[in-house]
Amino acid sequence: MKAFGISNGDTLSVALFTDVTNSKELLDSMQAGTLEPEVALLNALLIPDIFPVLAAAHKTLLLNSRGSLTTRTLHSELVFNYSGSKHITESLKRCGISDSSTYVLAARFNASPDEMKAISALIGGKEIELEELEGKANLAQIQKHYKISGPELGISSLADAITCRIAARDAL
């Protein structure tokens, strides 16, 4: 588990899990609104680096401060903002977890150590270091989802390309 300062004293605590066995139960609880503590569960195969997640988190907190969230909760808004798409359902299905997800990034805003322990206990998998994100990311799937071309990667990193799409989504 690692906590990152986002803005105005807000933090985002993240934990990366592999070999997750209970993603169907987690997804069902999340959709029913009974997941406690509330947490964003992202498909870690689409995350090559933590920086785009932090950019999405900053955007989420900014929208929340303006009272203009698109989704029902702060944590679903994080998944939505990470996706780069304007379609809520598609975003949550693509960048959130599915019934068969085994590689998951859990993120919670302003989490206490006890809440992060509860999240770790909730997820049936092995917690690993965030540094493993890049090596396990599905590059072909990321490039297809975000429509990133080869020439673009010649002048920029994959994480930078995703971050640009997150930041520019509302302007396009």
Steps between C-alpha positions, in 0.01 A plus 500: 500500500622844413341841556545794262422864573261632236398856592385709796598229748303227321672168446452194281604170656561219253578131526576259215376142516571194288342154497166649611241225541188688615454767231144384423397553864677838509328608179158388628551690829618809316201499264260450792665789688587279796879491464642618832727689515423661166792461262583541131599168344680541170610246242877523558574351156410846360734690734863528384595754768341661807522857361188482277302367799618799704397736218154338495486531881581871483229551238254305717569716806471817291162393362385402849595843637285656227211265575505362147574127524370303203466170689333421834811472718844652528667163443297407191585847368870409531449193279293707255763774480780248450323352199527806277153423356186711533277191533448402864396137460771426244760670720409305812491169312828560320713654774329355805522138604303218339383161629828346392751771600806362677721811489345795686601846617300614804485874570332699777494872565613621844526146636605427855744214564209297643293553186789384281539189719128435455538536122795258500289251697208550260701412188586133467843533345866568563611862543804589288713810447376781271827481307365182337229695312714572194616142454152349521307760297334374180656749258298391195172531689601842638595629153171374355284640781659846498563502120873561542700471179858381452625843388353657816695255714812604309481845657324428828459227760187285534424656841530852353267411212236367742537805725446734204179317411376517860570873518357583157187280504262779596646738243450263207 
